[in-house]
Amino acid sequence: MQLRRLPETRAAGDEVWFRPALDTLRRLPHEPDSRLHDYFSATEPVYVARAPGRLDVMGGIADYSGALVLELPLARSTSVCLQPQEASSCDVVSRRDGRWHRFSIELEPLLAGALREPRALASWFANRANDRWAAYPLGVVQRCLALARGAPSGLHLPGARILIDSTVPEGKGVSSSAALEVATMAVVAAWCDIAMTPVALATACQWVENRIVGAPCGIMDQMTSACGRKDRLLRLRCQPDTIEGHVEIPPGYRCYGIDSGVRHAVTGADYATVRTAAFMGYRMIADTAGLTVTGHGSNLRIDDPLWRGYLANLTPAEFTARFESLLPDDVLGAAFLERYGGTTDRVTCVQPERRYPVRQATAHPVFEQERIARFAGLLDALPHRPESAVELGELMYASHASYGACGLGSDGTDRLVEQVAAAGVERGLFGAKITGGGSGGTVAILGTAAAEPLVRDIAAHYAAETGRTAEVFAESGPGAAETGVLFIEPNGLAALSR
């Protein structure tokens, strides 16, 4: 078997991160499901990519308000293998919950037929509950086909077979969806011969999740999965996608995650409600500040030379003095629409019958931005000022409390944070917070490298207490751009299986 990286990708030095995908390919001829034995031809080439999940150390829901975020790529990753085929279809198999799931669609509708438009594909999947999982890879395929129409080399068609396998758990707040999108986008772009920078790849994946899947996520998940680096925090300014650096976690310290066992979904009403409420608050602030507003509904525009459209650019002092008291604690969607017409958010809609927590949802990114900036500065100084670890932890606890005030907390994540606080700084645990979209999912923890056994003890105690799973995430891994795309030469699969 010959393995080579595609020339436009970066090399990480070895193929260790592709081992799970290669092991999956080796096992295919021996799978209990005989339909998988010949899923890939032994004589045709295969593209292989992998992309990690992420641990949201600081930032979370402030990303859609333009905040700085600090994100750690995890060792857990999703692998996607693609093989061109003569049949004019896209066939997908994915291992989920220990079983293989299959999906197939003709490419013609995606290229020039009824499903060519993103809205049509999104509606098509919305009516197929059992196949909703396939909206992620098929949305990526549609996006790449649209990009490839203008590529000089044209399309690598007529069809493809895709295999997905993952160690990133779903619904746990560690961004399994972004890992799937990024890995799929990498192999499909290679198949279609589309040159994409890691940032462009990440933004294309966010577009898929927003427009095809229908999840109103911000940019941090896809950027971390594509652009993150092992054992470093991606320092990302979400205005909209500026990488400011990769921050090394100082020697002797580590970031951990514990899954609360409370299922998290970024498409859930709580997350969407809080996001919408933040944009409603921004619209009200713009009105109070006398900014020029044009358009209506989803076409609303605000001429904003002050904050450039991002709540994170307001200072806490400015927000407190000028705007906080003018914002309602909550407001009915219908009343807001009657007075303000809409928001500048392109991926959420104000529901007339729903009440929105405007004041807290608006305040969160303003104060969170200050916390994140302070956290980043203290982290840089930590090697020279070990006492800063205590304040770093306090900033995480404050972030967690603010999530809860927005309505995005959960009993499980609150309990884990309580247990970390009870263990205390004397035992090497400094702080913890809920992550990502909230409402369950994973808790991020800052501690010493020697505190890993204590973190695992907390997880075990929590699991015994609640009866929930409490998986620990303790290792980091490279982003997709660090490892690139592997190309298995024709007849390479035959050598691999020996």
C-alpha positions in Angstrom: 0.0 0.0 0.0 1.2 3.5 -0.9 0.0 6.5 1.1 0.6 10.0 0.1 -0.8 13.3 1.2 -2.4 15.6 -1.4 0.1 18.3 -2.2 -2.1 21.2 -1.1 -2.4 19.9 2.5 -0.1 20.3 5.4 1.8 17.4 6.8 1.9 16.3 10.5 4.9 14.1 10.2 3.3 10.6 10.4 0.0 8.7 9.8 -0.8 7.9 13.4 -3.9 10.1 13.4 -5.3 8.2 10.4 -4.9 4.8 12.1 -8.6 4.6 13.1 -9.7 5.1 9.5 -7.2 2.6 8.2 -8.2 0.1 10.8 -11.9 0.6 9.7 -10.9 -0.1 6.1 -9.1 -3.2 7.1 -12.1 -4.5 9.0 -14.7 -4.0 6.2 -14.2 -7.4 4.6 -14.9 -9.0 8.0 -17.9 -6.9 9.1 -21.0 -8.9 10.2 -23.0 -6.8 7.6 -22.0 -8.6 4.4 -23.1 -5.6 2.3 -20.0 -3.8 3.5 -17.5 -6.5 2.4 -17.3 -5.1 -1.1 -18.4 -1.5 -0.3 -15.1 -0.2 -1.6 -13.4 -1.6 -4.7 -9.9 -3.0 -3.9 -8.5 -1.6 -7.2 -9.8 2.0 -7.0 -8.2 4.9 -5.0 -9.5 6.2 -1.7 -9.4 9.7 -0.1 -9.2 9.7 3.7 -9.6 12.7 6.0 -10.1 13.1 9.7 -11.2 16.1 11.9 -11.5 16.4 15.6 -14.2 17.4 18.1 -13.4 20.3 20.3 -13.5 21.4 24.0 -14.9 24.9 24.4 -12.6 26.3 27.1 -13.9 29.9 27.0 -16.2 31.6 24.5 -19.2 29.3 23.8 -22.3 31.1 22.7 -20.5 34.5 22.6 -19.1 33.4 19.2 -22.2 34.5 17.3 -21.8 38.0 18.9 -18.3 38.4 17.7 -16.4 37.4 20.8 -12.9 36.0 21.2 -13.0 32.3 21.9 -10.4 29.8 23.1 -11.0 26.3 21.8 -9.0 23.0 22.2 -9.2 20.3 19.5 -9.7 16.9 21.0 -8.0 13.6 20.2 -11.4 12.2 19.4 -12.1 12.5 15.7 -14.3 11.6 12.8 -12.8 9.8 9.8 -14.3 10.0 6.3 -13.2 7.8 3.4 -14.3 8.5 -0.2 -13.9 6.4 -3.3 -15.1 7.5 -6.7 -17.4 5.1 -8.5 -18.9 4.8 -11.9 -22.5 4.8 -10.7 -24.0 8.3 -10.8 -24.9 8.3 -7.1 -23.6 9.3 -3.7 -23.7 6.3 -1.3 -23.0 6.9 2.4 -22.5 4.5 5.2 -22.0 5.7 8.8 -21.3 3.8 12.0 -23.7 5.3 14.6 -24.6 3.7 18.0 -22.6 0.7 17.1 -24.5 0.0 13.9 -24.0 0.9 10.3 -26.5 3.1 8.7 -26.9 3.5 4.9 -28.1 6.3 2.6 -28.0 6.7 -1.1 -29.1 9.4 -3.6 -28.7 10.0 -7.3 -26.3 12.9 -8.0 -28.4 14.4 -10.9 -30.9 16.1 -8.5 -28.0 17.7 -6.6 -26.3 18.8 -9.8 -29.1 20.2 -11.9 -32.4 18.8 -10.6 -34.9 19.5 -7.9 -32.4 19.4 -5.0 -29.8 21.7 -6.5 -30.9 24.7 -4.4 -29.9 24.5 -0.7 -33.4 25.4 0.5 -34.8 22.5 -1.5 -32.3 20.0 0.0 -32.9 21.3 3.5 -36.7 20.8 3.1 -36.2 17.4 1.6 -34.2 16.2 4.6 -36.6 17.9 7.1 -39.3 15.5 5.9 -37.1 12.4 6.4 -36.6 11.9 10.1 -34.7 8.6 9.7 -32.3 10.1 7.2 -31.6 13.4 8.9 -28.1 12.3 9.9 -27.2 12.3 6.1 -28.0 16.0 5.8 -24.5 16.7 7.1 -22.5 14.8 4.5 -24.9 15.4 1.6 -25.0 19.2 2.4 -21.3 19.2 2.1 -21.5 17.3 -1.2 -24.0 19.8 -2.6 -21.8 22.7 -1.5 -18.7 21.3 -3.1 -20.5 20.5 -6.3 -21.7 24.1 -6.4 -18.1 25.3 -5.9 -16.7 22.8 -8.4 -18.9 24.1 -11.2 -16.5 26.9 -11.7 -13.3 24.9 -11.1 -10.9 24.7 -14.1 -10.6 20.9 -13.8 -14.4 20.4 -13.7 -16.0 17.6 -11.6 -14.7 14.2 -10.6 -17.9 12.4 -11.4 -20.1 10.5 -11.9 -20.4 9.3 -8.3 -18.8 8.5 -5.0 -19.0 6.1 -2.0 -18.5 7.6 1.4 -17.7 5.8 4.7 -18.0 7.6 8.0 -16.7 6.4 11.4 -16.2 8.5 14.5 -15.0 8.5 18.1 -16.5 11.9 18.8 -19.7 11.2 20.8 -22.9 12.8 19.4 -24.9 15.3 21.4 -22.3 15.8 24.2 -21.3 19.4 23.4 -17.9 18.5 21.8 -19.1 19.3 18.3 -19.5 16.0 16.6 -21.3 17.8 13.8 -18.4 20.1 13.0 -16.0 17.1 13.0 -18.2 15.3 10.5 -18.6 18.4 8.3 -14.9 19.3 8.2 -13.7 15.7 7.5 -16.3 15.3 4.8 -15.6 18.7 3.2 -11.9 17.8 3.1 -12.3 14.5 1.2 -15.1 15.8 -1.1 -13.0 18.9 -2.0 -10.1 16.6 -2.8 -12.4 14.5 -5.0 -13.7 17.5 -6.8 -10.1 19.0 -7.1 -11.1 22.2 -5.2 -8.3 24.1 -3.5 -9.6 25.4 -0.2 -7.8 27.1 2.7 -8.6 25.8 6.1 -10.5 28.9 7.0 -12.6 28.7 3.7 -13.3 25.1 4.4 -14.5 25.9 7.9 -16.8 28.7 6.8 -18.2 26.4 4.0 -19.0 23.8 6.7 -20.7 26.4 8.9 -22.8 27.4 5.9 -23.9 23.8 5.5 -24.9 23.5 9.1 -26.8 26.8 9.0 -28.5 26.4 5.6 -28.9 22.6 5.0 -29.0 21.1 8.5 -30.8 24.1 10.0 -28.7 24.6 13.1 -27.9 28.2 13.9 -24.4 27.6 15.1 -21.6 30.1 15.2 -18.2 29.6 13.6 -16.0 28.4 16.4 -16.7 24.7 16.1 -15.8 24.3 12.4 -12.8 26.6 12.8 -11.4 24.6 15.7 -11.9 21.3 13.9 -10.3 22.6 10.7 -7.6 24.9 12.0 -6.9 23.8 15.6 -3.5 22.5 16.7 -2.7 19.7 19.2 -2.3 20.9 22.8 -3.0 24.5 21.9 -6.0 26.7 22.3 -7.2 28.2 19.1 -7.5 31.9 19.7 -10.3 33.0 17.3 -11.9 36.4 17.0 -15.4 35.6 15.6 -15.6 38.8 13.5 -16.2 36.7 11.5 -13.3 34.2 11.5 -9.9 35.8 12.4 -7.3 33.5 13.9 -5.2 35.5 16.3 -3.0 32.6 17.2 -2.6 29.2 18.9 -2.0 29.5 22.6 0.1 26.9 24.3 -1.3 25.5 27.5 1.5 26.1 30.0 3.5 23.1 31.1 2.0 21.5 34.2 -1.6 22.5 33.4 -4.3 20.8 31.3 -7.8 21.3 30.1 -10.2 18.4 30.7 -13.8 17.7 29.8 -16.4 15.7 31.5 -19.6 14.7 29.7 -22.6 15.3 31.9 -24.7 12.6 30.2 -27.4 15.2 29.6 -28.0 15.2 25.8 -27.1 18.5 24.1 -28.5 19.6 20.8 -27.4 22.9 19.1 -30.7 22.8 17.2 -32.7 22.9 20.5 -35.1 25.6 21.3 -33.1 26.9 24.3 -30.0 27.7 22.3 -32.0 29.2 19.4 -34.1 31.3 21.8 -31.0 32.8 23.5 -29.3 33.5 20.3 -32.3 35.2 18.8 -32.7 37.2 22.1 -29.2 38.5 21.8 -29.8 39.8 18.3 -33.1 41.3 19.5 -31.1 43.1 22.1 -28.6 44.4 19.6 -31.5 45.7 17.5 -32.9 47.6 20.5 -29.4 49.0 21.3 -29.0 50.2 17.7 -32.4 52.0 18.0 -31.4 53.7 21.3 -28.0 54.7 19.8 -29.7 56.2 16.8 -28.0 54.0 14.2 -29.5 53.9 10.7 -31.7 50.9 10.1 -32.9 49.8 6.7 -34.9 46.9 5.4 -37.3 44.6 7.3 -37.4 41.0 8.6 -34.6 38.9 7.2 -33.3 41.8 5.1 -32.8 44.2 7.9 -29.5 46.1 7.9 -27.9 48.3 10.5 -25.2 50.9 9.6 -23.0 50.5 12.6 -19.7 52.3 12.7 -19.6 52.0 16.5 -19.6 48.2 17.2 -19.5 46.9 13.6 -22.5 44.7 14.2 -21.2 42.7 17.2 -22.3 42.9 20.8 -18.9 41.8 21.9 -17.5 45.2 20.9 -19.5 47.0 23.5 -17.6 47.5 26.7 -19.3 46.4 30.0 -19.1 50.0 31.3 -20.8 51.3 28.1 -23.5 48.6 28.2 -24.3 49.2 31.9 -24.4 53.0 31.7 -26.4 53.4 28.5 -28.3 50.3 27.6 -28.8 47.6 30.2 -31.7 49.3 32.1 -33.5 50.0 28.8 -33.6 46.4 27.7 -36.6 44.3 28.9 -36.0 41.2 31.0 -38.1 39.4 28.4 -40.3 40.3 25.5 -42.9 38.6 23.4 -41.8 38.0 19.8 -44.9 39.6 18.3 -44.4 42.8 20.3 -40.8 43.0 19.2 -41.6 42.5 15.5 -44.3 45.1 15.6 -41.9 47.7 16.9 -38.5 46.7 15.4 -39.4 44.6 12.3 -36.7 42.0 12.7 -33.0 41.4 13.5 -29.7 41.2 11.6 -29.3 37.5 12.2 -29.6 35.5 9.0 -30.1 32.1 10.6 -32.8 32.6 13.2 -36.3 34.0 13.0 -38.2 35.8 15.8 -41.2 33.6 16.6 -44.3 35.8 17.5 -45.6 33.5 20.1 -42.3 33.0 22.0 -40.9 35.0 24.9 -37.3 35.9 24.7 -34.8 36.6 27.6 -33.5 39.8 26.0 -31.6 41.5 28.8 -29.5 38.5 30.0 -28.9 37.1 26.5 -27.6 40.5 25.4 -25.5 41.1 28.5 -23.8 37.7 28.3 -21.6 38.3 25.3 -20.7 41.8 26.5 -19.4 40.6 29.8 -18.1 37.2 28.4 -15.8 39.1 26.0 -14.2 40.8 29.0 -13.8 37.5 30.8 -12.3 35.8 27.8 -9.8 38.6 27.1 -8.8 38.5 30.8 -8.5 34.7 30.7 -6.3 34.8 27.6 -3.9 37.4 29.2 -3.7 35.4 32.5 -3.0 32.2 30.6 0.0 33.8 28.9 1.3 35.0 32.2 0.6 31.7 34.1 4.2 30.3 33.8 5.5 33.3 35.6 2.5 33.9 37.9 1.2 30.5 39.1 -1.2 32.3 41.4 -3.1 33.5 38.3 -4.6 30.0 38.1 -7.1 30.9 40.8 -8.4 33.9 38.9 -8.6 31.8 35.7 -10.9 29.4 37.5 -13.0 32.3 38.9 -13.5 33.5 35.3 -14.7 30.0 34.3 -17.1 29.9 37.2 -18.5 33.3 36.2 -19.0 32.2 32.7 -20.9 29.1 33.9 -23.2 31.3 36.0 -23.9 33.6 33.1 -24.9 30.6 31.0 -27.3 29.6 33.7 -28.8 33.1 33.9 -29.5 32.9 30.2 -31.5 29.7 30.7 -28.8 27.4 29.2 -27.8 25.5 32.4 -28.7 22.0 33.4 -28.7 20.0 36.6 -26.0 17.7 35.4 -23.5 20.4 34.4 -24.2 22.4 37.6 -23.5 19.3 39.7 -20.2 18.7 37.9 -19.1 22.3 38.4 -20.0 22.0 42.1 -17.9 18.9 42.5 -14.9 20.6 40.8 -15.3 23.6 43.1 -15.6 21.3 46.1 -12.3 19.6 45.2 -10.7 23.0 45.2 -7.5 24.6 44.1 -5.5 22.8 46.8 -6.0 19.6 44.9 -5.2 21.1 41.5 -8.6 22.0 40.1 -9.1 25.7 39.5 -12.3 26.2 37.6 -15.1 24.7 35.4 -17.9 25.8 33.1 -20.6 24.5 30.8 -19.5 24.5 27.2 -20.8 25.1 23.7 -24.5 25.7 23.3 -25.3 24.8 26.9 -28.4 23.0 28.1 -26.3 19.9 29.1 -23.3 18.5 27.3 -19.8 18.7 28.5 -18.1 20.7 31.3 -14.6 22.1 30.7 -12.1 22.1 33.6 -8.8 23.8 34.1 -6.4 21.9 36.4 -2.9 20.7 36.8 -1.6 17.8 34.7 -1.3 15.8 37.9 -5.0 16.2 38.6 -6.2 13.8 35.9 -7.0 11.0 38.4 -9.1 13.4 40.5 -11.0 14.5 37.3 -11.7 10.8 36.6 -12.8 10.3 40.3 -15.2 13.2 40.0 -16.7 11.7 36.8 -17.1 8.3 38.4 -18.7 9.8 41.5 -21.1 11.8 39.3 -22.0 8.7 37.3 -22.7 6.7 40.4 -24.8 9.5 41.8 -26.9 10.3 38.8 -26.9 7.0 36.8 -25.7 8.9 33.7 -22.6 8.3 31.7 -19.7 10.7 32.5 -17.0 10.3 29.8 -13.7 12.1 30.4 -11.9 14.0 27.6 -8.3 14.4 28.6 -6.3 14.3 25.3 -5.9 16.8 22.5 -5.3 16.1 18.9 -4.5 18.0 15.7 -7.0 19.8 13.5 -7.8 18.7 10.0 -5.4 21.1 8.4 -2.5 19.7 10.5 -3.0 16.2 9.2 -4.4 16.9 5.7 -5.9 14.3 3.3 -4.4 10.9 2.7 -4.7 9.4 -0.8 -4.6 5.6 -1.0 -3.3 4.7 -4.5 -5.2 2.3 -6.8 -4.8 -1.3 -5.5 -3.7 0.2 -2.2 -6.7 -1.3 -0.4 -5.7 -4.8 -1.4 -2.3 -4.3 0.3 -4.0 -2.7 3.3 -6.1 -5.7 3.9 -3.2 -8.2 3.9 
